[in-house]
Amino acid sequence: MKPVTPEFLAGALRVEKSAMPNHCYLSDVYEYYLTTRGELTGAFAGDRLVGIGKLTVLWDGSGWLETLRVEREWQRKGVGRALYGRYMEQAQQYGCPYLRMYTGADNVSSAALARVFGLSKAAQFREYSAALPQETDGTGFAPVSEEDAFALLSPWFEKYNGYVVMNRTYYRLNEATCRGLAQNGRVWRHAPSGTVMVAGARFQPQKALHIALLEGDRQAGLRFAGLLAQQRGAGRLTCNFALENRDLEQWLQSAGFSAPGGDLITMELKR
Ligand SMILES: CC(C)(COP(=O)(O)OP(=O)(O)OC[C@H]1O[C@@H](n2cnc3c(N)ncnc32)[C@H](O)[C@@H]1OP(=O)(O)O)[C@@H](O)C(=O)NCCC(=O)NCCS
């Protein structure tokens, strides 16, 4: 078990492709991963890299478990268990109060492995996506400061099941997360209409702009999201939200969004 340093990147990409051929992003995020707290770990069988897993310490100190992949021929041989063991060591080292991950609602092996280490289901989500709107306009929208973000967003925590989601990273809503989001320029407000939006990207900004929360005048928010996406060269808009948030879902459908994939769940462990 050792960090995936650049000499092992080709092997890590091979593992990713073998484990999840339709959901590969490591080549885009590898450099970014090196800037975060938490290791991209490689599991080896002799000299061969056969599994990878990343822990990232998020703004609130929680450990986010991501990019867990075991080469197809090596699955169900204890590699995932070993990578989780390394997650647990890091959780101890960084003093993470929570560990969290997401997986497909139908991903039996991923959820079973997480349960072995004490994680349990927290909430369920659905991801919608759409092409950019024809009409874009950002008049009156301004970024929200770190100091103001928590008060502005906290009324919506429950409706969003306590999470905002970008790049399928499920950020638990609390004061530290609100500050982090605002510091990164991802919290927006249109004061005259009382519109609030969390939008941006954790990585791959050219792929999609993620609308993580949108309340108030949603049409105005959509036009502004379209403008942000255009400015950043993002090809699509994505919105991943709590399954219970029917009102948002109906609005997304009416605005031309669709949900091509299956539902997703988060699992968590309080340490
Ligand atoms: C999910 C994944 C990482 C698991 O890794 P793995 O090396 O195959 O898992 P392990 O062999 O270490 O399994 C450890 C334990 O997890 C549970 N488990 C793993 N796969 C399971 C399955 N298919 N069904 C039921 N339980 C399973 C079992 O309790 C297992 O212990 P056991 O073999 O003694 O019964 C691997 O299957 C994988 O890469 N899948 C494709 C990519 C993916 O889905 N990643 C997660 C996306 S969020």
The ligand as an SDF file (V2000), in Angstrom:
LIG
                    3D

 48 50  0  0  0  0  0  0  0  0999 V2000
  -16.4370   -2.0090   -4.6660 C   0  0  0  0  0  0  0  0  0  0  0  0
  -15.0300   -2.5860   -4.7490 C   0  0  0  0  0  0  0  0  0  0  0  0
  -14.0220   -1.4470   -4.5520 C   0  0  0  0  0  0  0  0  0  0  0  0
  -14.8510   -3.6390   -3.6470 C   0  0  0  0  0  0  0  0  0  0  0  0
  -13.4890   -4.0460   -3.6170 O   0  0  0  0  0  0  0  0  0  0  0  0
  -13.0840   -5.5930   -3.4950 P   0  0  0  0  0  0  0  0  0  0  0  0
  -11.6030   -5.6630   -3.4660 O   0  0  0  0  0  0  0  0  0  0  0  0
  -13.7750   -6.3490   -4.5720 O   0  0  0  0  0  0  0  0  0  0  0  0
  -13.7060   -5.9830   -2.0800 O   0  0  0  0  0  0  0  0  0  0  0  0
  -13.0950   -6.9850   -1.0060 P   0  0  0  0  0  0  0  0  0  0  0  0
  -12.6880   -8.2530   -1.6650 O   0  0  0  0  0  0  0  0  0  0  0  0
  -12.0490   -6.3120   -0.2120 O   0  0  0  0  0  0  0  0  0  0  0  0
  -14.3810   -7.2300   -0.1010 O   0  0  0  0  0  0  0  0  0  0  0  0
  -14.3910   -7.0080    1.3010 C   0  0  0  0  0  0  0  0  0  0  0  0
  -15.7730   -7.2920    1.8180 C   0  0  0  0  0  0  0  0  0  0  0  0
  -16.7400   -6.4100    1.2200 O   0  0  0  0  0  0  0  0  0  0  0  0
  -17.9630   -7.1180    1.0000 C   0  0  0  0  0  0  0  0  0  0  0  0
  -18.1770   -7.3030   -0.4430 N   0  0  0  0  0  0  0  0  0  0  0  0
  -17.3450   -6.9540   -1.4410 C   0  0  0  0  0  0  0  0  0  0  0  0
  -17.9130   -7.2390   -2.6440 N   0  0  0  0  0  0  0  0  0  0  0  0
  -19.1250   -7.7830   -2.3750 C   0  0  0  0  0  0  0  0  0  0  0  0
  -20.1800   -8.2740   -3.2050 C   0  0  0  0  0  0  0  0  0  0  0  0
  -20.0950   -8.2600   -4.5510 N   0  0  0  0  0  0  0  0  0  0  0  0
  -21.2780   -8.7500   -2.6000 N   0  0  0  0  0  0  0  0  0  0  0  0
  -21.3910   -8.7590   -1.2660 C   0  0  0  0  0  0  0  0  0  0  0  0
  -20.4120   -8.3230   -0.4260 N   0  0  0  0  0  0  0  0  0  0  0  0
  -19.3030   -7.8360   -0.9860 C   0  0  0  0  0  0  0  0  0  0  0  0
  -17.7800   -8.4700    1.6330 C   0  0  0  0  0  0  0  0  0  0  0  0
  -18.1470   -8.3640    2.9990 O   0  0  0  0  0  0  0  0  0  0  0  0
  -16.2930   -8.6680    1.5010 C   0  0  0  0  0  0  0  0  0  0  0  0
  -15.7630   -9.5780    2.4220 O   0  0  0  0  0  0  0  0  0  0  0  0
  -15.7400  -11.1600    2.0570 P   0  0  0  0  0  0  0  0  0  0  0  0
  -15.1590  -11.3100    0.6850 O   0  0  0  0  0  0  0  0  0  0  0  0
  -14.8590  -11.7410    3.1320 O   0  0  0  0  0  0  0  0  0  0  0  0
  -17.1620  -11.6280    2.1120 O   0  0  0  0  0  0  0  0  0  0  0  0
  -14.7820   -3.2900   -6.1190 C   0  0  0  0  0  0  0  0  0  0  0  0
  -15.7960   -4.2540   -6.3010 O   0  0  0  0  0  0  0  0  0  0  0  0
  -14.7970   -2.3550   -7.3040 C   0  0  0  0  0  0  0  0  0  0  0  0
  -13.7770   -1.7880   -7.6720 O   0  0  0  0  0  0  0  0  0  0  0  0
  -15.9810   -2.2040   -7.9560 N   0  0  0  0  0  0  0  0  0  0  0  0
  -16.1080   -1.3830   -9.1440 C   0  0  0  0  0  0  0  0  0  0  0  0
  -15.8890    0.0840   -8.7980 C   0  0  0  0  0  0  0  0  0  0  0  0
  -16.8340    0.5650   -7.7440 C   0  0  0  0  0  0  0  0  0  0  0  0
  -18.0040    0.2130   -7.7160 O   0  0  0  0  0  0  0  0  0  0  0  0
  -16.3040    1.4090   -6.8520 N   0  0  0  0  0  0  0  0  0  0  0  0
  -17.0710    2.0470   -5.8260 C   0  0  0  0  0  0  0  0  0  0  0  0
  -17.8520    3.1090   -6.4850 C   0  0  0  0  0  0  0  0  0  0  0  0
  -18.4610    4.2490   -5.4010 S   0  0  0  0  0  0  0  0  0  0  0  0
  1  2  1  0
  2  3  1  0
  2  4  1  0
  2 36  1  0
  4  5  1  0
  5  6  1  0
  6  7  2  0
  6  8  1  0
  6  9  1  0
  9 10  1  0
 10 11  2  0
 10 12  1  0
 10 13  1  0
 13 14  1  0
 14 15  1  0
 15 16  1  0
 15 30  1  0
 16 17  1  0
 17 18  1  0
 17 28  1  0
 18 19  1  0
 18 27  1  0
 19 20  2  0
 20 21  1  0
 21 22  1  0
 21 27  2  0
 22 23  1  0
 22 24  2  0
 24 25  1  0
 25 26  2  0
 26 27  1  0
 28 29  1  0
 28 30  1  0
 30 31  1  0
 31 32  1  0
 32 33  2  0
 32 34  1  0
 32 35  1  0
 36 37  1  0
 36 38  1  0
 38 39  2  0
 38 40  1  0
 40 41  1  0
 41 42  1  0
 42 43  1  0
 43 44  2  0
 43 45  1  0
 45 46  1  0
 46 47  1  0
 47 48  1  0
M  END
$$$$
